[in-house]
Structure formats: structure tokens, C-alpha cells
Amino acid sequence: MNQHVESDSLERPWAQAARQPRIAIIGAGFSGIASIIKLREAGYTDITCFERADQLGGTWRDNTYPGLSCDVPSHWYSYSFELNPDWPHRFSYGPDIWAYQDRVADKYGVKDAIQFGNAVIDLTYVGPEWKIRSEKNGEEVFDFVIAATGVLVNPSYPDIEGLDEFEGAKFHSARWDHSVDLEGKRVGIIGTGSTSAQIVGAIADDVGHLDVYQRTPHWMIPMPQKTYSSAWKRTLKLFPGLQRFIRNRMRRLMEASFGEATMGNAKMQQRIEKRCLKHLKQQIPDPELRAKLTPDYKATCKRLILCSDYYPALMKDHVDLVTEDIERIEPKGLRTKDGELHELDVLVLATGFRFNDFILPTEVYGENGQSLRDFWNELPRAHRAMTFPGFPNFFMLEGPTGVFGNTSVVDISEHQVGYVIRFLDEMKEKGIAAVAPKREAYDAYNANMAKQIPKTTWATGGCDSWYLDKSGQPNIYPFSPDTYRRDMQNPDFSEYRLMEAVTAEEGSREVA
């Protein structure tokens, strides 16, 4: 149970008052669940997790579209402290991932720390505390805030004239309307990324006709899917060390292939492209269709798609790949710029997410009332992908310039939680009231990011990816994931302002 102080002010900094820090976590997806578990293990038990939905799960709760699966192997896309010998498949489907999250939450008693259906409206720093205003509780005071809101949260809707005029059923892939029967219907899907590829393969045999609207083709390799037998699951239960070996091997394989290619390994880049082109040729014998599906940029410029049933679906007689630009949406369907009206009963928007929102639209106000939205000015950056100068005692998991791409964000966020705990331990040991990165450390770190990112295929591959922000550069970590993990395990406290007192009356005093 939470043991928080019920008052307008927590009076003395927690590390100086020999009490538990009151910690707020925003979001109950993979990162939020891991935060609750690991904080409690480290002895920090006064935790309140705000979750706007009525269930935990984050993106695996919100996304329920047909064919939903993960492109990271199951044994790696899971917590290192809670390995799962019962994964049904090498690459898990959405319901199995959500069930895993729910089971872990039950096992570790996580749900008693979560306030479901209680969205955070805004956060305001009044040193050394944070005042959080939520929908149900009004204003409360916390010592420390962990934003675990994720990045695949806010759906991105296409800017197409007439979008609201369509008379048929219409929904975003992340808000799938299961009340709509697709049987025999004329369905159109805008977008050809990984989500669209999964949906197209899953619904092609059910619909009457399917139009797939493609702006840009994607590089794709077959998903090496495998169904695990009962005997194999029993073996993993008997030998947990084997599970860890498999997890580490899968990590090394993915990071040594796609990861190396993104960082400039030309040979690996060529190997990936060759494999993709071979797959395309094998699946699409029609040279005209194959030309439409062949990208004109490097394979690792975007997140590589692992899918085995998208190309076969496009070969069906009742499925059309539409590459003509959409001019507008009309009540009866989509009109392309060649003048043709594509009549539809159902329109699916597989148009991704606003990747650079992060915690927004929740407003965050730091020292002197500085708005995080204004601080970013549409160019989200962070120190070590987690913290921001002028926002003490505020850590963001999976923040700007983070380790994304074809990797396990579950693994990365687990290391980030460890980083947060190391700071809490340092604060407790030295009686520190607040911590925030120094501006010069933040500037130097992001200058190094900016210097390195042009060397990666995310920047040089010739594509327009969802990692790009207002600067035109990818907002993503340009070094190896192992480098980032090591940084998380060994925080450099000299990069931070370590303040022993921070109040409006006293100002701030930094610990030498």
C-alpha cells in the first residue's frame, strides 16, 4: 500500500527527513510495471502510478488490430527478471504479450500501486517537490516523478482533405473498432508500415475487396516465426539458464545485424538488402507490382519490417496496391489524383503515432515555470534520453534520443529504471534534495548525438522516417545499445546538479 504524506507540502526533502520518497509514475505499460517492481525491490515503496486507461499494458492494451505481433523475439521482449518459458511463439502476438504483462503485474502485486482511469493533467515543480494534478485526485505533492508514457501512444492522423466526410466506418489501427464486420466489405487501408503489413495479411481473406494505399514502399524480410512445442516449454522450465542464453543470443543476433547496419557497416547493409530483395522476388513474380514495392532508399533507413504474409496478400485478385497519391476523401471513398474514386465501406488509418510527443500533451512545468513543451520547441532532446536541465527529480523512460529501431525497448527501459534507482540511492546517501542535469552536460551530450547521427543510415539512407523531427534529423540514439546499457549502469553524477536545498526562499545550494 502507498504510505504517502497527506499534506500540501512534504516539508523537508525526503533524503534529509529519513523518510520514503513519494514517487509518482505516469503510465502502466512495460516501463511503468518494471519501475514499480524494481523500485520496491530497492526499498522504495511509496509509489503512485497514474494510468489514464482502465487497464495496464500501454501499446499492447491500445492496439488490438488483426494480425498484431511483435517484431522482436519473445524471449528478448520480456523482463530479464521474469523470463517466460511459456511463450507460444518465437515472435509473440499481441494478446500473448498483454497476458504476460498482466501476469507479471499480478505476481508482483503491482496493481495496488496503480490508479486506473486517472490521467495526469499537468505537473509543476515547486522545489524540491512536484505538484501533480490528475483527473480524479486534484493536486498532490510528490518528491520524484518517473514518466513512463512511452512513444507509441498518440495516434497520428493523416492530413488529407475530407477525412471527416467519409460516410463508412473509419478508425485508426490503434483504436480498432471490433464492432465493424469486415466480411465481404470494400476496405481501404492507408499506410504500408509494419502495422499495415500485419493487418493486410490478417484480413485479406475475409474482405470483399482491399485497397492498400502506399506512399512509400518498405524493406521487408520474412518473419522467421516458430510455434514452440510443449516439450520445448518444459525444457525451458527445467533449465532457466537455457532461457537466459536464448535471450542473450537473440539480442546479439539482432544488434549484430540490423544494429551494425544502421551504424554504417556497409557489408551488413548489403546483406540485409540482398535478403529483402530475394524475399520480394520470391513472393512477387509480377515485375510491375514488384517495381512498385521496391524501395529507393537503404534498407535500414527505417525500421525493418518482419512479415511473411503481406506480399502473398497483395498477389490476391481482390487486393490492389494503390500508389497514386490521394487527392481527397469523399463520403463514398478515396479519390486519387488520377481522378479515380475508390469506393469503400471501411477505411483503416494505419498511419502510425506522433513519435515526438513523448509525455505531451500532458503539460510539465519545471524551474521558474519553464514549460517542457517550450523547452523542446518541437525538437525533443534529453540528457542520456532521460533527463532535462531545469526539471529536477524528473526522469523519462524511453525519452528523446533513446534506443529505438529494431531492438527491445523492454530491455532498454529496464536498464533505465536501474539508472533512476542509482540516483535515488545517491540522494539518500548524501541527503540530496534534487537532481537535474547541468545545462553544459546536456548540450555536450546532444552535440555528440548530432555529430554522430549523420553517420547512420537513419540519416543517410534517403528516407522520410517517423524518427525525424523538426530538424530533419532522426531523434534516435546513434551508438550501439551496449554503449547505452553501460552508461545506465555507471551514471556520472558530475554531469548533474546535486542540490541539498531547493526552495523559493533559500534558492539552491549544490553539493560539492
Secondary structure, 3 states (H helix, E strand, C coil): CCCCCCCCCCCCCHHHHCCCCCEEEECCCHHHHHHHHHHHHCCCCCEEEEECCCCCCCHHHHCCCCCCECCCCCCCCCCCCCCCCCCCECCCEHHHHHHHHHHHHHHCCHHHHEEECCCEEEEEEECCEEEEEECCCEEEEECEEEECCCCCCCECCCCCCCHHHCCCEEEEHHHCCCCCCCCCCEEEEECCCHHHHHHHHHHCCCCCEEEEECCCCCCEECCCCCECCHHHHHHHHHCHHHHHHHHHHHHHHHHHHHHHHHCCCHHHHHHHHHHHHHHHHHHCCCHHHHHHCCCCCCHHHCCCEECCCHHHHHCCCCEEEECCCEEEEECCEEEECCCCEEECCEEEECCCECCCCCCCCCEEECHHHCEHHHHHCCCCCCECCCECCCCCCEEECCCCCCCCCCCCHHHHHHHHHHHHHHHHHHHHHHCCCEEEECHHHHHHHHHHHHHHHHHCHHHHCCCCCCCECCCCCECCCCCCHHHHHHHHHCCCHHHEEEEEEEECCCEEEECC
